[in-house]
Amino acid sequence: NWAVLFFCGVSIIISFFALHSRSIKVKHKFKKNENKNLLYYKNLAVMSSEELLQNIVYYYNFPQNYQTDNFDLDLAITIIANSKVVGKKYDLFNKSTFFSVIGIIFALVMFALVGV
């Protein structure tokens, strides 16, 4: 039955959208100095390595006399670089899924118009 195939195809396509999981938007107002989630990739991608280290020391209650070294700096740089890569991959995945869906829809329309 064509209807079953159509609805199965639509449900499969919708499941590929990463943005579908964030369809509920939470309204909130951020202040400039508000606490940032240090585990969220979008927050990490806009920080500098020194800012990330300062936030980690402050928000995770490190001792006041804790001194960051080059190892901490290297880890912070790596974390920020990975966060930027993840953000880019997320955007490209959503764009590629959109164009794949458009291609499938056009193929189905052509199949319906021309027939086989």
MARFIKOL-797497 format. One line per 4 residues: number of its first residue (from 1); for each residue z, y, x of C-alpha. Coordinates in steps of 0.05 Angstrom, whole numbers. Example, Ala and Ser with C-alpha at 12.3 -4.5 7.8 and 13.67 -1.06 7.14 Angstrom:
<sites>
1 = 156,-90,246 ~ 143,-21,273
</sites>
This chain:
<sites>
1 = 0,0,0 ~ -21,68,28 ~ 41,103,2 ~ 87,56,40
5 = 48,66,104 ~ 47,142,94 ~ 123,147,84 ~ 137,100,141
9 = 93,142,186 ~ 126,207,164 ~ 196,179,176 ~ 176,155,246
13 = 146,222,264 ~ 207,260,239 ~ 252,216,280 ~ 217,239,344
17 = 235,312,334 ~ 294,331,378 ~ 303,395,337 ~ 312,354,274
21 = 383,336,296 ~ 400,411,298 ~ 374,428,229 ~ 442,458,209
25 = 452,524,243 ~ 523,547,256 ~ 531,622,252 ~ 578,651,303
29 = 583,714,343 ~ 590,708,418 ~ 624,761,458 ~ 605,775,529
33 = 670,749,557 ~ 680,691,509 ~ 693,622,537 ~ 630,583,552
37 = 623,508,545 ~ 615,484,617 ~ 584,419,595 ~ 526,448,555
41 = 461,452,593 ~ 438,519,563 ~ 502,553,585 ~ 498,523,655
45 = 425,541,664 ~ 439,616,662 ~ 499,615,709 ~ 498,625,783
49 = 531,573,827 ~ 588,619,845 ~ 600,637,772 ~ 601,563,754
53 = 652,548,808 ~ 696,607,786 ~ 693,583,714 ~ 711,512,733
57 = 770,535,774 ~ 794,581,718 ~ 782,539,655 ~ 803,472,684
61 = 869,499,711 ~ 857,487,785 ~ 913,512,831 ~ 909,586,844
65 = 901,574,919 ~ 842,526,910 ~ 785,545,957 ~ 715,521,942
69 = 676,492,1000 ~ 603,477,1014 ~ 607,410,978 ~ 629,444,914
73 = 574,495,922 ~ 522,441,932 ~ 546,405,870 ~ 543,470,829
77 = 472,484,853 ~ 451,414,834 ~ 483,418,766 ~ 449,484,751
81 = 382,458,775 ~ 388,396,731 ~ 408,440,671 ~ 345,481,680
85 = 302,418,684 ~ 335,389,621 ~ 321,454,583 ~ 248,453,603
89 = 241,379,585 ~ 272,392,517 ~ 223,448,502 ~ 163,410,526
93 = 183,347,487 ~ 187,387,423 ~ 119,420,436 ~ 86,353,453
97 = 115,321,390 ~ 89,379,348 ~ 18,371,376 ~ 21,296,368
101 = 39,304,295 ~ -17,354,285 ~ -66,305,317 ~ -42,248,273
105 = -47,291,211 ~ -118,313,228 ~ -138,241,241 ~ -110,220,174
109 = -146,278,139 ~ -211,260,173 ~ -201,187,153 ~ -188,207,81
113 = -248,254,79 ~ -299,210,115 ~ -270,142,100 ~ -284,78,138
</sites>
